[in-house]
């Protein structure tokens, strides 16, 4: 199924805008898993199985696997999600971006090797660096726009002929890059008013929103500025607050409770 | 040894500004290697061994390995370069960029797992996304500035309060990010005048220059606009034109001849 269809279906079927980020850090795993063979897979799969009916997407962050030499684990994890929870889209959080033939190799990495449904990308190198991804109409192309970190302002907020860069990026993507309707944008929860400006610029394009929780983003403000007319349009990402909600053998249940609470908090503001 | 010292030493000892890009594409390998076990390593190591005394750096491009599930090959290749050609720095061309704890995982990927001496990064997410790399004073931090592809102009050339974005990026890095003197910039050969503006803005900071050859960049113009006072300051990258210069069993000799010719062409314009 196309990423955009899966996402819309999951928003509806699971009544959820929650995207669970899969950022495994073995030092934070519960004691009974630490040091066991295949602990990264066991941990992530348990989180996935405990939360799949509460989310609109899963978002594994590739650096966490690469630093552990665990690309094969990531392949198996994504296969597990597709197998056990068909219909829940998987976003590979990779923030790649390169030109020509190299972009094509990153396409292969994301969509063939890892079988992701969508990938995060960096737009700095421009249209031709993204084109091989855009050409995959069945896949989601999620471009950095206004990121949640403090340094996000360094360049993204620069004034470009009367508009901040991030808004020029958003408008360019909405106007010129989205012929297949497969684009989405990363806009941090820590800048809800700027998120609102992006929403105004891009119609109903989905926004992937990190920065809730640990980074201090305000759910109510994100919903107010970012939701679409039907109360969707957002993938609100949470990683650590869900993954490490519990530290004992019941960590997956604790993760489920945290995901459920976030979903409910979001849903209280979806149709205000 | 620190990246910047290695680079300066290699510029001098090898009398070369050539950086050979290692972008393996098995379909382009000579017939006698195609389909053999460990062909990617055999091909790349042969190129490395045939050209190491003619270059200032090697630059493996990670997507080419990732698409082949060959990260282990890349680890062995970089170990081979360090072992057989100590003093020739290795730049991991990864163009990563992410925040906080994730940036730290990319640091581990580049410098621990792959043992690279430098890494290419995307500056769009701002200072804090790069800080964990900047903190590694022994490693090179090579940031995208003005890239060689046609789409490079989409955002990099936008006017930001009277200056193009790429120049704001260059100035910010030179002024605020380079406390350890370990920064360098990617500036494409296809825009030699803009390369000159970057050179004027960043003093003697090294520039990694792709876009010679296949992309049409002009060596003479790159040298005229980009060299420093002592005729260095540049890592002029060439991949396909060297890797695939020959198609027979003597492919490594053909690569050596192509690298040697590029070095000579460059050197004719280093001290004009």
Interface residues (C-beta under 8 A of the other chain):
Chain A: X23 X25 X61 X63 X64 X66 X67 X69 X71 X72 X95 X96 X97 X98 X99 X100 X101 X102 X105 X106 X108 X109 X112 X113 X122 X123 X124 X125 X126 X127 X128 X129 X130 X144 X147 X148 X149 X150 X151 X152 X153 X154 X155 X156 X158 X159 X160 X161 X165 X168 X169 X172
Chain B: X23 X25 X61 X63 X64 X66 X67 X69 X71 X95 X96 X97 X98 X99 X100 X101 X102 X105 X106 X108 X109 X112 X113 X122 X123 X124 X125 X126 X127 X128 X129 X130 X144 X147 X148 X149 X150 X151 X152 X153 X154 X155 X156 X158 X159 X160 X161 X165 X168 X169 X172
